[in-house]
Amino acid sequence: MSITQSTLNGICPYFTMFPLEFPLRILKQYASKSEWVMDPFSGRGTTTYAARLLGLPSIGVDSSPVAVALTEAKLANVTPSVIISCANRILRETSSSDIPSGEFWSLGYHPLVLDSLCRMRRELIRNCQSDARKALRAVILGALHGPMAKTKPAYFSNQCTRTYAPKPRYAVRFWQEHHMNPPFVDVLHVIRTRAERYYSDQPRARGFVIEGDSRDIRVFQRLEQIRVKWIVTSPPYYGMRTYIPDQWLRNWFLGGPSDVDYSNNNQLDHGSPESFARQLHSVWENTASISSPDARMVIRFGGIADRNIDPVYILKQSFKDSSWILRTIKPAGSADCGRRQAIHFAIRQAAAQNEHDAWAVLRS
């Protein structure tokens, strides 16, 4: 694996993302070329991408449209030149429409930049079936907001965090207090630079992504012809419920509302540790329905500091009376160590607890 190849995993960040080395090390050491890999909480598609680098077929499942879009991009077989041509054609042939209004949008984006983004958004919502369009969509999502550069712009927005989208009221106040105006950005230049960075020299991918709730057995019934050997995943930590609000700008680009959606539709219920564990239990049972008899499940799990609950307790409860036998649970360090958190605007204070890696096998 070259350094150029591994860059694709960083096409768009997530607030809670485990490192590529985690699934890559496991699959490289134990998996064989023909064995299917699955992540029922695919997030930004790190497990799927690790499988791609090793020539393994993979399946990703997630209920978040942002997560699905990013995972699909990790499976796109396309070259930078095709992505750039696709972007040029969309801007040339698509008229502007549905441009959001308000202080956030007028201060967040130069009007010409916002017009281009809205044209891209309109067309990619209408049709995002080809690998070129899926890759282009992820390139834009990764550049949709971020810090202003001193040289050539790398992001489309006024000063923003890179990982999660700032909330409108806070962002407007920040921009006004610091007298910051949105820069004009050459949209095609940013797309070209990122396409060449992320999609040069990529190995061919095999697999697919499903937008769905892993607690729903119907998602897995669509996969009844496949037998999965490896499930490598990191479920949401108990108390972590802000995936869509944190990604609201990217969710907007995918067709969501132009303001923050605080609902928790299709997310795990965090009402109590026991309820949370029962929902994880249903996901483990669903994965067992499509797993080969010798399947292995590897889970990285932790917690956040404002929930005074031992994550190991939740993990053990989730495997109670399940189709899986929990073999080992070992400490994996803290998620705060080496995390790529944004340094602009306020940094969040909800530090992560120590994480653990758990290995499980199917009952015979």
C-alpha positions as a printed Julia matrix, in Angstrom:
364×3 Matrix{Float64}:
   0.0     0.0     0.0
   1.43    3.34   -1.05
   1.02    6.63    0.81
  -0.94    7.93   -2.2
  -3.42    5.06   -1.93
  -4.12    5.55    1.77
  -5.02    9.23    1.35
  -8.55    8.4     0.13
  -9.55    7.51    3.67
  -9.16   11.18    4.62
 -11.44   12.54    1.89
 -13.9    13.82    4.51
 -13.52   13.7     8.29
 -15.96   12.52   10.93
 -15.99   13.75   14.54
 -15.65   10.17   15.81
 -13.5     8.17   13.45
 -11.26    5.23   14.23
  -7.86    5.04   12.5
  -7.37    3.11    9.26
  -4.67    1.06   10.97
  -7.29   -0.65   13.17
  -9.21   -2.62   10.5
  -6.2    -2.75    8.18
  -4.03   -4.55   10.73
  -6.71   -7.12   11.53
  -7.68   -7.87    7.94
  -4.11   -7.92    6.69
  -3.09  -10.43    9.34
  -6.08  -12.78    9.29
  -8.35  -12.37    6.24
  -8.08  -14.18    2.9
  -8.76  -12.6    -0.5
 -12.18  -14.14   -1.08
 -13.63  -13.38    2.36
 -16.38  -10.77    2.71
 -15.95   -7.95    5.21
 -18.8    -6.01    6.8
 -19.26   -2.93    8.95
 -22.86   -2.46   10.21
 -21.94    1.04   11.48
 -19.85    2.11    8.51
 -19.44    5.81    9.4
 -16.97    7.33    6.99
 -16.19    3.89    5.53
 -12.82    3.13    7.12
 -13.39   -0.63    7.32
 -14.66   -0.69    3.75
 -11.59    1.2     2.6
  -9.23   -1.12    4.48
 -10.89   -4.02    2.66
 -10.36   -2.22   -0.65
  -6.65   -1.77    0.01
  -6.34   -5.5     0.66
  -8.46   -6.64   -2.29
 -11.34   -7.89   -0.12
 -15.06   -7.5    -0.98
 -16.98   -5.47    1.58
 -20.4    -4.29    2.72
 -21.16   -1.11    4.62
 -24.44   -0.26    6.37
 -25.35    3.06    7.97
 -28.5     5.08    8.57
 -26.78    8.44    8.0
 -26.87    9.76    4.41
 -23.51   11.44    5.02
 -21.94    8.17    6.15
 -23.36    6.31    3.16
 -22.09    8.96    0.73
 -18.58    8.78    2.19
 -18.51    4.99    2.22
 -19.72    4.87   -1.39
 -16.84    7.17   -2.31
 -14.38    4.7    -0.78
 -15.73    2.09   -3.24
 -15.71    4.3    -6.34
 -13.53    3.01   -9.18
 -12.7     6.2   -11.04
  -9.8     8.41  -12.1
  -9.24   12.08  -11.22
  -9.71   13.2   -14.83
 -13.17   11.63  -15.0
 -14.2    13.33  -11.74
 -13.0    16.7   -13.01
 -14.81   16.25  -16.33
 -17.99   15.36  -14.44
 -17.74   18.54  -12.34
 -17.12   20.69  -15.42
 -20.11   19.23  -17.2
 -22.45   19.76  -14.26
 -21.46   23.4   -13.86
 -21.77   23.98  -17.59
 -25.17   22.34  -18.02
 -27.0    22.91  -14.71
 -28.8    26.13  -13.87
 -28.79   27.57  -10.36
 -31.73   27.0    -8.02
 -32.64   26.5    -4.36
 -29.98   28.89   -3.07
 -30.49   29.21    0.72
 -30.75   32.67    2.22
 -29.95   34.22    5.58
 -26.96   35.59    7.46
 -25.22   32.24    7.79
 -25.23   31.62    4.06
 -24.31   35.18    3.04
 -21.4    35.26    5.51
 -20.42   31.63    5.08
 -19.98   31.51    1.3
 -19.14   33.94   -1.48
 -22.3    34.27   -3.62
 -20.61   32.85   -6.75
 -19.24   29.92   -4.76
 -22.64   29.22   -3.19
 -24.25   29.35   -6.64
 -21.8    26.72   -7.94
 -22.33   24.51   -4.89
 -26.11   24.72   -5.27
 -25.88   23.72   -8.92
 -23.71   20.75   -7.97
 -26.09   19.89   -5.15
 -29.15   20.0    -7.4
 -27.65   17.71  -10.02
 -26.08   15.21   -7.61
 -29.35   14.89   -5.71
 -31.09   14.22   -9.03
 -28.56   11.61  -10.13
 -25.62   10.19   -8.21
 -25.45    6.67   -9.63
 -22.08    6.65  -11.38
 -18.77    6.19   -9.58
 -17.62    9.57  -10.93
 -20.57   11.34   -9.33
 -20.2     9.47   -6.05
 -16.53   10.46   -5.91
 -17.3    14.06   -6.86
 -19.97   14.26   -4.16
 -17.49   13.14   -1.49
 -14.81   15.52   -2.77
 -17.27   18.4    -2.32
 -18.42   17.16    1.09
 -14.82   17.14    2.29
 -14.23   20.7     1.03
 -17.63   22.1     1.98
 -16.31   23.78    5.13
 -12.93   24.24    6.73
 -10.26   26.74    7.79
  -9.34   29.63    5.49
  -5.93   29.18    3.92
  -3.18   31.82    3.74
  -2.31   30.69    0.21
  -4.63   28.89   -2.22
  -8.02   27.99   -0.66
  -8.61   24.33    0.12
 -12.21   24.77    1.33
 -15.25   26.58   -0.05
 -16.35   28.35    3.14
 -15.51   31.25    5.37
 -13.52   30.25    8.47
 -14.99   26.98    9.78
 -14.01   23.84   11.61
 -12.99   20.95    9.42
 -14.57   18.04   11.21
 -18.04   19.24   12.15
 -20.17   22.14   10.91
 -20.45   25.17   13.21
 -23.99   26.03   14.24
 -25.36   29.08   12.35
 -25.84   31.46   15.29
 -22.38   30.85   16.68
 -20.72   31.05   13.24
 -22.42   34.34   12.33
 -21.39   35.91   15.64
 -17.81   34.7    15.16
 -17.55   36.03   11.59
 -19.06   39.39   12.53
 -16.85   39.87   15.59
 -13.73   39.06   13.57
 -14.86   41.0    10.47
 -14.44   37.92    8.29
 -15.94   37.85    4.82
 -16.25   34.7     2.72
 -13.51   34.4     0.1
 -14.03   33.84   -3.59
 -12.84   30.3    -4.3
 -12.16   28.67   -7.65
 -14.49   25.72   -7.12
 -13.1    23.66   -9.99
  -9.54   24.2    -8.8
 -10.39   22.86   -5.35
 -12.18   19.86   -6.89
  -9.25   19.18   -9.22
  -6.7    19.36   -6.42
  -8.69   17.03   -4.19
  -9.59   14.57   -6.94
  -5.94   14.2    -7.85
  -4.96   13.8    -4.2
  -7.54   11.17   -3.32
  -8.19    9.19   -6.49
  -4.75    8.7    -8.01
  -3.33    5.17   -7.9
  -6.26    3.49   -6.14
  -6.68   -0.33   -6.19
  -9.94   -1.62   -7.61
 -12.79   -1.9    -5.1
 -15.44   -4.59   -4.74
 -18.5    -4.16   -2.59
 -21.5    -1.96   -1.88
 -23.19    0.2     0.73
 -26.73    0.11    2.11
 -28.45    3.11    3.64
 -30.42    1.46    6.4
 -30.79    0.73   10.09
 -28.67   -2.23   11.19
 -31.25   -3.0    13.88
 -33.72   -3.85   11.09
 -33.49   -7.48    9.97
 -34.92   -6.5     6.59
 -31.62   -4.81    5.76
 -29.86   -8.13    6.17
 -32.48  -10.15    4.33
 -31.35   -8.33    1.21
 -27.93   -9.93    1.75
 -29.02  -13.53    2.2
 -26.87  -14.76   -0.71
 -23.68  -13.48    0.95
 -21.75  -15.06    3.78
 -19.58  -12.63    5.73
 -16.37  -13.81    7.37
 -15.28  -10.57    9.06
 -17.34   -7.96   10.9
 -15.08   -5.07   11.92
 -16.91   -2.12   13.4
 -17.13    0.66   15.95
 -20.71    1.4    17.04
 -21.77    4.81   18.36
 -20.67    5.31   21.94
 -23.36    5.59   24.57
 -24.38    9.24   24.8
 -23.01   10.2    21.38
 -26.15   11.36   19.53
 -25.05   14.33   17.45
 -23.91   12.75   14.19
 -26.49   14.52   12.01
 -26.31   17.93   13.78
 -22.5    17.75   13.63
 -22.73   17.06    9.91
 -25.67   19.34    9.12
 -23.96   21.23    6.29
 -22.92   18.03    4.56
 -26.38   16.64    5.19
 -27.8    19.78    3.51
 -25.68   19.16    0.43
 -27.16   15.66    0.2
 -30.72   17.02    0.19
 -31.32   17.79    3.85
 -32.63   21.06    5.34
 -30.67   24.31    5.22
 -30.64   24.56    9.01
 -29.68   22.23   11.85
 -31.81   19.12   12.34
 -31.61   18.0    15.97
 -33.86   14.95   15.57
 -32.46   11.49   16.24
 -34.32    9.55   13.57
 -32.85    6.09   12.86
 -30.19    6.51   15.54
 -29.69    4.27   18.55
 -31.78    5.13   21.6
 -29.56    6.45   24.4
 -32.28    6.4    27.06
 -30.45    3.95   29.3
 -27.37    1.71   29.13
 -29.61   -1.36   29.12
 -31.74   -0.08   26.24
 -28.61    0.82   24.32
 -27.14   -2.64   24.9
 -30.36   -4.32   23.68
 -30.16   -2.4    20.43
 -26.55   -3.42   19.9
 -27.67   -6.99   20.65
 -30.15   -6.81   17.77
 -27.41   -5.64   15.42
 -25.13   -8.51   16.46
 -27.99  -10.97   15.87
 -28.66   -9.51   12.43
 -25.01   -9.81   11.43
 -25.05  -13.44   12.58
 -27.85  -14.18   10.08
 -25.5   -13.57    7.13
 -22.22  -14.73    8.69
 -20.29  -17.86    7.8
 -19.91  -20.46   10.59
 -16.29  -19.44   11.16
 -17.01  -15.7    11.18
 -15.16  -13.32   13.46
 -16.4   -10.01   14.88
 -14.0    -7.31   16.07
 -15.42   -4.24   17.83
 -13.78   -1.06   19.0
 -15.94    0.51   21.68
 -15.65    3.26   24.26
 -17.6     5.97   25.99
 -17.71    9.71   26.55
 -16.86   11.43   29.8
 -20.26   12.98   30.49
 -21.85    9.53   30.72
 -20.63    7.86   33.9
 -21.15    4.35   32.54
 -18.5     1.7    32.0
 -18.51    0.95   28.22
 -17.28   -2.58   28.9
 -20.46   -3.22   30.89
 -22.59   -2.11   27.93
 -20.57   -4.23   25.53
 -20.88   -7.36   27.69
 -24.62   -6.8    28.1
 -25.03   -6.52   24.34
 -23.59  -10.02   23.86
 -25.67  -11.63   26.61
 -27.76  -14.53   25.18
 -26.64  -13.69   21.66
 -25.47  -15.84   18.75
 -21.93  -14.67   19.45
 -19.44  -15.67   22.14
 -17.36  -12.78   23.43
 -13.81  -14.15   23.58
 -11.61  -11.22   24.6
 -11.82   -7.55   25.57
  -8.56   -5.63   25.65
  -7.78   -1.92   26.26
  -7.04    0.07   23.11
  -6.07    3.42   24.64
  -8.04    6.66   24.51
  -9.82    8.06   21.47
  -8.38   11.46   22.42
  -4.88   10.24   21.62
  -4.03   11.38   18.12
  -7.55   12.42   17.16
  -7.64   14.99   14.39
  -9.9    17.53   16.02
 -10.52   20.97   14.57
  -8.54   23.8    16.18
 -10.81   26.61   14.97
 -13.82   27.82   16.95
 -14.48   26.15   20.28
 -13.01   22.7    20.89
 -15.43   20.27   22.46
 -14.89   19.26   26.05
 -16.64   15.85   26.0
 -13.43   13.85   26.1
 -13.55   10.15   25.34
 -12.97    7.43   27.88
 -10.54    4.62   27.2
 -11.53    2.42   24.29
 -11.51   -1.36   24.15
 -11.2    -3.93   21.37
 -13.46   -6.96   21.64
 -13.26  -10.2    19.63
 -16.22  -12.54   19.24
 -16.99  -15.8    17.41
 -20.26  -17.45   16.45
 -21.65  -20.13   18.71
 -21.3   -23.56   17.18
